[in-house]
């Protein structure tokens, strides 16, 4: 019996669920939820795009050629999307996240489960998306979903895993049931901050690996960058109060490897174009979608300086993107910098 069959045969398990955001990942999650037999509504800001998705049963801009599940309803009416829902997934870029949550808040019923799907940090301060969910609502239960999850591969049926993190174990169990399918597996964590921080940080390092590939560097270089990126992420996590061990899981090293080794990553593509000589603003415009890592570099660099956390890769990326430093100069400085201990954490006393 499939998940959808099981849900259909037990009407009490059917939930009303909204997905806010019309991008690729929000659409992929919406398709999974609808496929599992739930009352599923996806909200898009653009009325014309929402109408086109409903009429053509396809999100042609973000996931061309992918058929939307017949049970998925798409609307630009926020109240229609959210009213009466037990679960709301928020897949809005970080720069607009707070505004949309603030608009939705008066419509939400007390106790609604709110799940962030956004891997980023608010652009003008150091607030993660779960912080915004708590600040803009009252009486809700909050979680974050993060992992090595390219939307195109999810909808193509490739085997995929992700992490749901919340301080509420029953919330995690609910989301595991709502999203589980034959090809999509959901693990749980109680380290909300660590899982969310990992999802935001990895975007930075995808930029630098994209640059390295553009410069013709080989797999040795990519391996070097990914490994040292993980070390930086864990140092930063510890300084911020998150559990550094979270970063050896799916939301940390899993997502880091995926994002740093594929041109499906928007951040990787931005880095690649910059490595080929394009200006940052031109590279971002060419991608045509939000690359969260560009903003995250600024925020992490400032916070690392404040906390005195050693993050040479972050400093290097910041120098290239925002300080006008030539890439060869940055590379020379990285390779001649202080040689530190390889592994900072050990299971041995």
C-alpha positions as CSV (number, residue, x, y, z in Angstrom):
1,X,0.0,0.0,0.0
2,X,1.4,3.4,-0.9
3,X,1.5,6.4,1.4
4,X,-1.3,8.0,-0.7
5,X,-3.5,4.8,-0.4
6,X,-2.9,4.7,3.3
7,X,-3.9,8.3,3.7
8,X,-7.0,8.0,1.5
9,X,-8.2,4.9,3.5
10,X,-7.9,6.8,6.8
11,X,-9.7,10.2,6.3
12,X,-8.8,11.3,9.9
13,X,-5.1,11.4,8.8
14,X,-5.8,13.8,5.9
15,X,-4.6,17.3,6.7
16,X,-5.0,20.7,5.2
17,X,-1.5,21.9,4.3
18,X,-0.3,25.2,2.6
19,X,3.0,25.8,0.9
20,X,3.9,29.5,0.7
21,X,6.2,30.2,-2.3
22,X,6.2,29.3,-6.0
23,X,9.8,28.3,-6.4
24,X,11.2,24.9,-7.3
25,X,11.6,23.5,-3.9
26,X,8.3,24.7,-2.6
27,X,6.7,23.1,-5.7
28,X,8.5,19.8,-5.1
29,X,7.3,19.7,-1.5
30,X,3.8,20.6,-2.6
31,X,3.7,17.8,-5.1
32,X,4.9,15.3,-2.4
33,X,2.2,16.4,0.0
34,X,-0.6,16.3,-2.6
35,X,0.6,12.9,-3.7
36,X,0.2,11.7,-0.2
37,X,-3.5,12.5,-0.3
38,X,-3.6,15.7,1.7
39,X,-5.6,18.9,1.0
40,X,-2.7,20.9,-0.5
41,X,-2.7,24.5,-1.4
42,X,0.3,26.4,-2.9
43,X,0.5,30.1,-2.7
44,X,2.3,32.2,-5.3
45,X,2.6,36.0,-5.1
46,X,2.2,36.5,-8.9
47,X,-1.5,36.0,-9.9
48,X,-0.6,35.4,-13.5
49,X,1.9,32.7,-12.6
50,X,-0.5,31.0,-10.2
51,X,-3.3,31.0,-12.8
52,X,-0.9,29.6,-15.4
53,X,0.2,26.8,-13.0
54,X,-3.5,25.9,-12.4
55,X,-4.4,26.0,-16.1
56,X,-1.4,24.1,-17.4
57,X,-0.7,21.9,-14.4
58,X,3.0,22.9,-14.6
59,X,5.3,25.4,-12.9
60,X,6.9,26.2,-16.2
61,X,9.4,28.8,-14.9
62,X,10.9,26.7,-12.1
63,X,10.2,23.1,-13.0
64,X,9.4,23.0,-16.7
65,X,8.0,19.6,-17.9
66,X,7.0,18.5,-14.4
67,X,3.3,17.7,-14.1
68,X,1.7,19.1,-10.9
69,X,-0.3,16.6,-8.9
70,X,-4.0,16.8,-9.7
71,X,-4.8,17.4,-6.0
72,X,-2.5,20.4,-5.8
73,X,-4.4,23.7,-5.8
74,X,-2.4,26.8,-6.7
75,X,-3.6,30.3,-5.8
76,X,-2.4,33.9,-5.3
77,X,-5.0,34.5,-2.6
78,X,-3.0,34.1,0.7
79,X,-6.1,33.8,2.9
80,X,-7.5,31.0,0.6
81,X,-4.2,29.2,0.8
82,X,-3.7,29.4,4.5
83,X,-7.1,29.4,6.2
84,X,-7.9,26.2,8.1
85,X,-4.5,24.6,7.5
86,X,-2.9,22.5,10.2
87,X,0.6,22.8,8.6
88,X,2.2,25.7,6.7
89,X,5.5,25.2,4.8
90,X,7.2,28.6,4.1
91,X,9.5,28.5,1.0
92,X,10.0,32.3,0.6
93,X,13.5,33.8,-0.1
94,X,15.0,35.3,3.0
95,X,14.6,38.9,1.9
96,X,10.8,38.5,1.7
97,X,10.3,35.9,4.3
98,X,9.3,38.1,7.2
99,X,6.8,40.2,5.1
100,X,5.0,37.1,3.9
101,X,4.9,35.5,7.4
102,X,3.6,38.8,8.9
103,X,0.8,38.8,6.3
104,X,-0.2,35.2,7.0
105,X,0.0,35.4,10.8
106,X,-3.5,36.8,11.4
107,X,-5.0,34.0,9.3
108,X,-3.3,31.1,11.2
109,X,-5.1,29.1,13.8
110,X,-3.4,28.7,17.2
111,X,-1.1,25.7,17.3
112,X,-0.5,25.7,13.5
113,X,2.7,23.9,12.6
114,X,5.1,26.3,10.7
115,X,8.0,24.8,8.8
116,X,10.7,26.9,7.1
117,X,12.1,25.5,3.9
118,X,14.4,28.5,3.3
119,X,18.1,28.2,3.7
120,X,19.2,31.7,4.4
121,X,19.7,34.5,6.9
122,X,17.6,37.7,7.0
123,X,19.4,40.3,4.9
124,X,19.7,43.2,7.3
125,X,20.4,41.3,10.6
126,X,21.4,37.9,11.8
127,X,18.0,36.3,12.1
128,X,17.4,32.8,10.9
129,X,14.0,31.9,9.4
130,X,12.8,30.1,12.5
131,X,13.5,33.2,14.5
132,X,11.2,35.1,12.2
133,X,8.5,32.5,12.5
134,X,8.6,32.9,16.3
135,X,8.8,36.7,16.2
136,X,5.9,37.2,13.8
137,X,3.4,34.7,15.2
138,X,2.1,33.6,18.6
139,X,1.1,30.1,19.8
140,X,2.6,28.2,16.8
141,X,4.9,25.2,16.7
142,X,8.0,25.8,14.6
143,X,10.4,23.6,12.7
144,X,12.9,23.7,9.8
145,X,13.4,21.3,6.9
146,X,16.9,21.1,5.4
147,X,19.1,18.7,3.6
148,X,20.7,17.7,0.3
149,X,17.6,18.3,-1.7
150,X,17.7,19.5,-5.3
151,X,14.1,20.0,-6.4
152,X,14.6,18.7,-9.9
153,X,15.9,15.4,-8.6
154,X,13.1,15.1,-6.0
155,X,10.3,15.5,-8.7
156,X,12.2,13.1,-11.0
157,X,11.9,10.4,-8.3
158,X,15.6,10.1,-7.3
159,X,16.1,8.7,-3.8
160,X,16.4,11.7,-1.4
161,X,16.6,12.3,2.3
162,X,16.1,15.4,4.4
163,X,16.0,16.5,8.0
164,X,13.1,17.9,10.0
165,X,14.3,19.8,13.1
166,X,12.1,20.9,16.0
167,X,12.1,21.0,19.8
168,X,8.7,19.2,19.5
169,X,9.2,15.5,18.8
170,X,5.5,15.1,17.8
171,X,6.0,17.8,15.2
172,X,8.9,15.9,13.7
173,X,6.8,12.7,13.6
174,X,3.9,14.5,11.9
175,X,6.1,16.0,9.2
176,X,7.8,12.6,8.7
177,X,4.4,11.1,8.0
178,X,3.2,13.9,5.8
179,X,6.3,13.9,3.5
180,X,7.4,10.3,3.5
181,X,7.2,8.5,0.1
182,X,8.8,5.7,-1.7
183,X,11.7,8.0,-2.8
184,X,11.7,10.7,-0.1
185,X,12.9,9.9,3.5
186,X,12.7,12.3,6.4
187,X,15.1,12.1,9.4
188,X,14.6,14.1,12.6
189,X,16.7,16.3,14.8
190,X,16.2,18.5,17.9
191,X,19.0,20.9,17.0
192,X,16.9,23.5,15.2
193,X,19.6,26.1,15.2
194,X,22.3,23.8,14.0
195,X,20.3,22.3,11.1
196,X,19.2,25.8,10.0
197,X,22.6,27.3,10.3
198,X,24.1,24.4,8.3
199,X,21.6,25.1,5.5
200,X,22.6,28.8,5.4
201,X,26.3,28.3,5.6
202,X,26.8,25.7,2.9
203,X,25.6,28.2,0.3
204,X,28.7,30.3,0.8
205,X,31.1,27.5,0.0
206,X,29.2,26.5,-3.1
207,X,30.3,29.9,-4.5
208,X,34.0,29.2,-4.0
209,X,33.8,25.7,-5.4
210,X,32.1,27.1,-8.5
211,X,34.9,29.6,-8.8
212,X,37.5,26.8,-8.5
213,X,35.9,24.8,-11.3
214,X,35.7,27.9,-13.5
215,X,39.4,28.3,-13.1
216,X,40.1,24.8,-14.2
217,X,41.0,23.4,-10.8
218,X,40.6,19.6,-10.3
219,X,39.0,17.3,-7.8
220,X,41.8,17.7,-5.4
221,X,40.9,21.3,-5.0
222,X,37.2,20.6,-4.7
223,X,37.9,18.1,-2.0
224,X,40.2,20.5,-0.2
225,X,37.5,23.3,-0.3
226,X,34.7,21.1,0.9
227,X,36.7,19.6,3.8
228,X,38.0,22.9,5.0
229,X,34.5,24.4,4.6
230,X,33.1,21.8,6.9
231,X,35.8,22.6,9.5
232,X,34.9,26.3,9.3
233,X,31.2,25.6,9.6
234,X,31.7,23.5,12.7
235,X,33.9,26.2,14.4
236,X,31.3,28.8,13.6
237,X,28.5,26.6,14.9
238,X,30.2,26.0,18.2
239,X,30.9,29.7,18.7
240,X,27.2,30.4,18.0
241,X,26.0,27.7,20.5
242,X,24.8,25.1,18.0
243,X,25.9,21.4,18.2
244,X,28.9,21.0,15.8
245,X,28.1,17.3,15.5
246,X,24.9,18.3,13.6
247,X,27.2,19.3,10.8
248,X,28.3,15.7,10.1
249,X,24.7,14.8,9.2
250,X,22.5,15.3,6.1
251,X,21.9,19.0,6.8
252,X,25.6,19.7,7.2
253,X,28.1,17.7,5.2
254,X,25.4,16.0,3.1
255,X,24.1,19.3,1.8
256,X,27.6,20.8,1.6
257,X,28.8,18.0,-0.7
258,X,25.7,18.3,-2.9
259,X,25.8,22.1,-3.2
260,X,29.5,22.3,-3.8
261,X,29.6,19.7,-6.5
262,X,26.7,20.4,-8.9
263,X,25.8,23.1,-11.3
264,X,22.2,22.6,-10.2
265,X,23.1,24.8,-7.3
266,X,22.4,28.5,-7.9
267,X,25.2,29.5,-5.6
268,X,27.7,27.2,-7.4
269,X,26.6,28.8,-10.7
270,X,27.1,32.3,-9.4
271,X,30.6,31.4,-8.3
272,X,31.4,29.7,-11.6
273,X,30.3,32.9,-13.6
274,X,32.4,35.1,-11.3
275,X,35.3,32.7,-11.8
276,X,34.9,33.2,-15.5
277,X,35.2,36.9,-15.1
278,X,31.7,38.2,-14.8
279,X,30.8,40.9,-12.3
280,X,28.8,39.7,-9.3
281,X,25.6,41.6,-10.2
282,X,25.8,40.3,-13.8
283,X,26.2,36.7,-12.6
284,X,23.3,37.0,-10.2
285,X,21.1,38.5,-13.0
286,X,22.1,35.7,-15.4
287,X,21.0,33.0,-12.9
288,X,17.6,34.6,-12.6
289,X,16.9,33.1,-9.2
290,X,17.8,34.0,-5.7
291,X,21.3,32.8,-4.7
292,X,21.1,33.0,-0.9
293,X,24.9,32.6,-0.4
294,X,25.7,36.0,-1.8
295,X,24.0,37.8,1.1
296,X,25.0,35.2,3.6
297,X,28.7,35.9,2.9
298,X,28.4,39.4,4.2
299,X,26.5,38.4,7.4
300,X,28.8,35.5,8.3
301,X,31.9,37.5,7.7
302,X,30.7,40.2,10.0
303,X,29.6,37.7,12.7
304,X,32.9,35.7,12.4
305,X,34.9,38.9,12.9
306,X,32.7,39.8,15.9
307,X,33.2,36.4,17.5
308,X,36.8,36.0,16.4
309,X,36.1,32.8,14.6
310,X,38.8,31.7,12.1
311,X,37.1,31.4,8.7
312,X,39.6,32.0,6.0
313,X,37.4,30.7,3.2
314,X,34.6,33.1,4.2
315,X,37.1,36.0,4.3
316,X,38.4,35.0,0.9
317,X,35.0,34.8,-0.8
318,X,34.1,38.2,0.8
319,X,37.3,39.7,-0.5
320,X,36.6,38.5,-4.1
321,X,32.9,39.4,-4.2
322,X,32.8,42.7,-2.2
323,X,36.4,44.1,-1.8
324,X,37.5,43.8,-5.4
325,X,40.4,41.5,-4.6
326,X,41.7,39.5,-7.6
327,X,41.1,35.8,-7.3
328,X,44.8,34.8,-7.8
329,X,45.8,37.1,-5.0
330,X,43.2,35.5,-2.7
331,X,44.3,32.0,-3.6
332,X,48.0,32.8,-2.8
333,X,47.0,34.2,0.6
334,X,44.9,31.1,1.4
335,X,47.7,28.7,0.5
336,X,50.3,30.6,2.4
337,X,48.1,31.2,5.5
338,X,48.5,29.5,8.9
339,X,48.6,25.7,8.8
340,X,46.2,24.6,11.5
341,X,45.3,21.2,13.0
342,X,43.2,19.0,10.6
343,X,40.4,17.7,12.8
344,X,39.1,19.9,15.7
345,X,36.8,17.3,17.2
346,X,37.6,13.9,18.6
347,X,35.6,11.1,20.2
348,X,38.7,10.3,22.3
349,X,39.3,12.2,25.6
